[in-house]
Amino acid sequence: MPDFAHFDARGYRTVDVRSGYAEWVPTYEATVAELMDIALLKALTSVPWASLRSAADLGCGTGRTGAWLRRCGVDAIDGVDLTPEMLAVARKTGVYRRLAEADVAESGLQTGAYDLVTVCLVDEHLPDLSPLYGEAWRLAKADGLLVLVGFHPHIIMASGMPTHFQNAAGEQVAIETHVHLLSEHATAGLSTGWRLVEMKERLVDDDWLEVKPSWERFRGHPLSFAFVWRRPSG
C-alpha cells in the first residue's frame, strides 16, 4: 500500500480522525461539495434505492448520506460514527432510526439486518480495508448491497493533499489520511465474498471547477469513485 507521507505536499499538522472531525463540525457541511459523493450516488444505475427498506450508514458523519437515502425512499436508516460531535448534527436531521458512536469496522449493529450498507468518504482514514468490508458483509442480508464512495487515490497522490480543514484559528489541519489503490478495494471486497456489480469514477470537470477553480491543473483527473457490491444469496 502506498504511504501518503511519500506524496504529502502540504505538510499540515495532522490529527486523528475523531479529533479532526470534532473540530471540523461547524464548517463541514459548507466545505464538502455534493459533487464529491452525492453526485456519484445519483449516477449509480444498479441500486434500486426506493425498494430498499433498511440501511446501515457507516461513518455517517453529519448525516449527508442518510438524508439523501431518506429522500430516495429508504425508510429505516441506522448510522454509526466515531465522532460524537458529528453524531449530534446527524441526530438533528431526524432521518435516522438510531445512531451509535462506534468504529465502522465494529459497528455493533444487528447481523444480517440490512438491505443496504453505505460507506461514504471514509476509506481514506482506515489503515486497512479488510475489516470494513468484513463488517459490511456481516450487516448485509443475502442479496444485500454495499455502496462505497471514496476520495480517489489518484487525486490524493497527484495533488499531495490530505483530507483537511481550516480550524477556528485559521490553521489548515490534516486528518490522518491513507492511500488505498482501487485494486486494494477489489481484493478486500472479493476476498470477503462480495460480488462487484458496478463501479463509477467522477472526473474533475467544469462543474467541479466552478466550486474549486484552483483545481484547473487537475482537469480530467479522477476525483472520486463508487463501488456497488452485492452479497450473494447462495
N, C-alpha and C positions, 0 to 999 in steps of 0.2 A: 504494500500500500504506500503511495507517495506520502511524504511528510510535508504538511503545509509550511513548515518552517523554511523549506527549500525555496518556496515561492513568495513568501511574505514580502511585499513591497511597501508596507505601511509602518510596521514596527510599533503599532499601538500597544499600550498596556493591555494585557489580556486577563480576563476574569473567568471564573467558572460559569456554567450555564445558569444555575439558579440565581447567583448574584447578579449576573448581567441582565437577565430578563426582568428581575425585580426592579432594577434601576431604570430599565428601558420602558416600562409600562406606560408612563404618562404620554409618551410620544410614539409608541409603537404603531398604533393604527394609522397615524398620519404619515409614517415614514416607510411602510411596507406596501408597495403598489400591488393592486389586484392583478396586474398583468403578469406578475411573477408566478402566482399559484392559482387563483380563481379562474383566470383565463384558460389555463390548461385543463382544469376540471370541466369547464364548459365545452372544451374541444373534444373530450373523450366520447367515442361513439359506442363503446361496448358495455357501458354501465347503465342499466335501467333504473335510474335514480328514483323515479316516482313509485316503483314497485318494491323498493327496499324498505322494510318496516323498521329495522333496528340497525344502529351503527355505533361502533366504538371509535371515538376520535382521540387517537393517541398523540400526546403533545398538543393538546387543544389550544393552548395559549389563551388569547383574549376571546376566542370563540368565532373567529372569522370563518373557518371551515364549517363549524356546526351551524352557524346562521345560514350559510349557503345551502347546506343539506336540508335544513328545515324548509327553506323556500322552494326546494325541489320536491318536497313531499315526504321526506323521511320523518317518521313520526316520533320514534324513541331514540334519543341520542345520549350516550354516556361519554363523558370526557375525563381524561386524566392529564395532569401536567405536573411538572416538578416544582413549579414556582407558585406559591400561594397568592402573590400579588396578581399574577396573570389569571388565576382561577377566580379571583374576586371580580375581575372585569367580565369574564365569561359568564359568571353567575347572573350578572345584571342583564344579560341578553335575554334570559328566560327561555332559551331554546333547549337546554339540557335537562334530561330526566334526572340525572345525578352527575356530580362532579367529585373527583377524588384527587388528592395530592399523592402522586406516585410516579415512579420511573416508567418510561414507555416499554421497557423490557420486563417489568414486573408490575403490571397494572393492577392486579387484584380483582379485575372484573371476571364475570362468570364465564367458565369454559363453554365453548360451542354455542354461544348465545346470540351471535350477530350475523346478519346478512352481509354487513359491510364493515370493514376496518379501514380507517383513513389515517394517514401519516403525512402531514404537510410541513415542509421546511424544518425538518427535524434531523434528518440523517447526518448532516454535516457536523453535528455536535456529538456524534457517537463514535467512540474509538473502534467499535466492532459492530457490523451489521447483523450478524447471525442471531444474537438474542432478540432483536427487534422482529425479524422475520419469524422466529420461533414463537414469540408471544402472539403475534397476529394470527398465526396458524392455530394456536390454542383457542383463541377467541372466536374464530370464524366457524360458522355452520358448514356442513357439507354443501358444496356449490357456492359458498360464500366468497366474497370478493375482498381483495386488499388493493386499495388505491394509494400509491405513494408518490408524492410530488416533492422534488428537491431542487436545490440550487445546483446548477450544472457544474460538475468538476472541471470542465474545460474553462469556464469563465473564472472560477476560483484560481486556477493555475495561471491563466493568461493575464488576469488583472492583478494577481498577488494580493487580492483583497479578502480579508476575513469577514465573517458576519460581524457587524459593528454598529454602534450607535453613538450619538452625542449626548453626554450627560448634562446635568443642570449647570455644571461649571463651564460648559463649552468644550470639554475634553472629548476627543474621539476615543472610544473604548472598544476593544475587540472582545468577542465572546469565543471561547475555545472552539476552534474550527479544525475539522478533519477532512481530508480529501478522499472520497470513495469513487473509484472509477465505476462506470456503468457495468463493466464486467464483474465487479465485486457484488453488485446488486443481483446480477443474473446468477452468479454462483450461490449466493446466500439464499435466494428465492428457490431455485431449482433443487438445491440440496435439502431444503426443508420439505419439499414436496409440492410447492406451488407450481401451477401451470401458467405460463405467460400468455395473456390474452391480447394486450395492446400496449404500445409504447409511443409516446409523442415527445418531441423536443421543441421548445419555443426559442426562436432566434431573437437577437437584438434587432428590432425593426423600427419603422417610423413611429409607431405608437409608443414604443418604449422610449425612443429618443425625445419625444415630446415631454416625457416625465423626467428623463435623465439625459439632457443634451450633452453633458460632458462625456458620455459613453460613445460618441460618434466613432472613435477609433475601433470600437468593438462591433460595429455594424456587421450583421451576418453571422456573428458568433453565437453558439448555443448558450442560452441564458438559464433555462430551467428545463426540467424533464418530468415526465409522468410515466409510471408503470401501473398497469392493471393486471393483477394476478387472481387466479381462481383456485380455490381449494377443491380438488376432485371429490366426487361423491363416493367413488369406489376405491 
